[in-house]
């Protein structure tokens, strides 16, 4: 049976409910990864042109079907209010260390921060923003931590290459006198 590629991709992403690796989609659709990428771009362009309520989100090497940001306030009214508290400055600092130095061990995080990081690391794991990613081949075999797709989603990034350059942030902070201590992580990824 011959299906429209966009419709088929749309149904797969809808049924998955989470991100699906491009390689897996290519295998299912029996085409190349480049064709999957082109089909995803076509589908997303259609959603945007027709002002639909969905969009195709690229997360590193995976695609996910999600709602358009425009409709977030209405979706929140539908959902049960479950506001999670903002991340503490210690958790944000720990998250930045993991994001910029991953894979990284807890002792490396603590060395960079200069304080014990057990609480912030556990909170970030609980929130699904970081995860264990194997062990370092060193005495004691310490756990390595990396950021997750939830981290990318929360910060509106499609890959880690979208992270700001730390040096340019430092220069901007010195010029304006502002720090980034007011960052808020919410359910909508804001």
Secondary structure, DSSP 8 states (H G I E B T S, - for coil): ----HHHHHHHHHHHH-S-EEHHHHHHHHTS-HHHHHHHHHHHHHHHHHTT-SEEEEEETTEEEEEE-GGGHHHHHHHS---------HHHHHHHHHHHHH-SEEHHHHHHHHSS--HHHHHHHHHTTSEEEEEE-SSTT--EEEEE-HHHHHHHT-SSGGGS--HHHHHHHHHHH---STT----TT--
